[in-house]
């Protein structure tokens, strides 16, 4: 689920998210299944509602958003390697263990290198194409 998806679901649930200073406020408690997602994506929600950019960096301190300035796109999943996120102009928030607890908020793991198909020793023999 993306921050944009979560915002839509919160609005549909009557939670009326808003930003007051650096805080995300809700008019009502979110549905139980959304509460842990709000805890992870609150910076994305704040970025959308305030019109500010949303950033992330990885364990090496590199920006990891998809945009040219490395900002995140609230309509996309979080980068798998993101370790910290923030709303432009505010403090960084750690994502400790979030990828394991909430994998649905993160991009799927990149596919590793494909191992070549194992071949039978006779596959290169001229008659290999004609075996039944």
NORRA-V745187 format. One record per pair of residues at least 6 apart in sequence whose C-alpha atoms are under 7 Angstrom apart, sorted by the first residue. I is the first residue (numbers start at 0). J is the second residue. D is the distance in whole Angstrom. If there is no record, write none. Layout:
# NORRA-V745187
i = {I;I}
j = {J;J}
d = {D;D}
This chain:
# NORRA-V745187
i = {0;0;0;1;1;1;1;1;2;2;2;2;2;3;3;6;9;9;13;14;14;14;14;14;15;15;16;16;16;16;17;17;17;17;18;18;18;18;23;23;42;42;43;43;45;46;46;46;51;51;52;52;52;53;53;53;53;53;54;54;54;54;54;54;54;54;55;55;55;55;55;55;55;55;56;56;56;56;56;56;57;57;57;57;57;58;62;63;63;63;64;64;64;65;65;76;76;76;77;77;77;78;78;79;79;79;79;82;82;82;83;83;83;83;84;84;84;85;85;98;121}
j = {76;103;104;73;74;75;76;104;40;43;44;73;74;73;74;44;15;29;27;25;26;27;28;29;25;26;23;24;25;26;23;24;25;48;24;45;48;49;41;45;85;86;53;73;86;52;53;86;86;87;70;86;87;70;71;85;86;87;64;69;70;71;84;85;86;87;62;63;64;71;81;83;84;85;62;63;81;82;83;84;63;80;81;82;83;82;69;69;78;81;70;71;78;71;72;104;105;106;104;105;106;105;106;98;105;106;108;93;94;95;91;92;93;94;91;92;93;91;92;105;127}
d = {7;6;5;6;6;5;5;6;6;5;6;5;6;5;5;6;7;7;7;5;5;5;7;6;6;5;7;6;5;7;6;5;6;7;6;6;7;7;7;6;6;6;6;6;7;6;6;6;7;6;6;6;5;6;5;6;5;6;6;7;5;5;5;5;6;7;6;6;6;7;6;5;4;7;4;5;5;6;6;7;6;5;5;5;7;6;5;6;7;7;5;4;7;6;7;6;5;5;6;4;6;6;5;7;5;5;7;6;5;7;6;5;4;6;6;5;7;5;6;6;6}
